[in-house]
Amino acid sequence: MLRRQILAAAAGLTAAPFAAARAQATWPTQPVRLVVPFAAGGPTDIPARLFADELSKTLPQRMIVENRTGAGVVIGSDVVAKAPKDGQTLLYNTVAHSVLRALFPRLPFDPVADFTPVSLVGVIPMVITVNKDLPARTLAELVDLLKREPGKYDYASSGNGGALHLASELFLRRAGVRANHVPYRGTAAAMPDVLNGTVPIIVDVATTTLPFVTRGETRALAVMDSQRLPQLPDVPTTAEAGFPGLEAYTWHMVLAPSGTPAPVVQQISQAFGRVAREQSVQTRLADLAMRLETDSSPERAAAWMRSEIEKWETIIREANIRVD
């Protein structure tokens, strides 16, 4: 009898960690908040809602998008940084997350220590574009033009420290040329001056570049990606144009509060990966020129984040970029 009691007690002790692990890995146990630190209806919100809708069809709980804007992406990110570490509150952010530490030294959270990268959803490449009348039909010709007359030409961006500004500086520094930065309050404000030639150069996200290029209103010189855009098959990549490794994207990533249990992080990552592999989702997001990442692993997301932080913090430091 005593032997059976000892064995039963030992079995209970052995089973306890496994029971805890099973409970820990159960996700989700209630509706999931997917916090988007951008306005509803925008190019970040659209794919976030598509993923949330698709995941709500298969998960045992709904996924609800919550737009929390303000102070750039800081307010929405802070909500997630301080949320319970259970996978029920997630952040859907972009490349903006990788520059927070360098641009905002007094954040209410640490963009690295307080978050766990879960899944790299997809990337949208930048496109180096010029006014259609600028005497540069290739990237090499643009570089030659800027070298011949340093400081003469201007380039537009959506604002200091934004993705367009950083991608432009990355290109200029890799090419060893200079141009004057003219920041605007958003791409919509910048494009009229690009179209009329007042500010003839812009490095912009493919999503917003495509309509102007396809209508012949601007000229795309190179896609800052390792592969050509299906929507612009005749436009070379930066590598094909003579600048290998010159790549810049706005990318979308899901992050969880740091300390979220690894089994839960894996479940979230796998759920997003399943949706990313659906042909219908890929087709719908092709309109945004987004290439979905089928390797959605947390390891892949973390490696991508480290690389992006290193790249953009170097550019911010070298170019002495400050936000308004």
Secondary structure, 3 states (H helix, E strand, C coil): CHHHHHHHHHHHHHHHHHHHHHHHHCCCCCCEEEEECCCCCCCCHHHHHHHHHHHHHHCCCCEEEEECCCCCCHHHHHHHHCCCCCCCEEEEECHHHHHHHHHCCCCCCCCCCCEEEEEEEEEEEEEEEEECCCCCCCHHHHHHHHHHCCCCCEEEECCCCCHHHHHHHHHHHHHCCCCEEEECCCHHHHHHHHHHCCCCEEEEEHHHHHHHHHCCCEEEEEECCCCCCCCCCCCCECCCCCCCCCCCEEEEEEEEECCCCHHHHHHHHHHHHHHHCCHHHHHHHHHHCCEECCCCCHHHHHHHHHHHHHHHHHHHHHCCCCCC
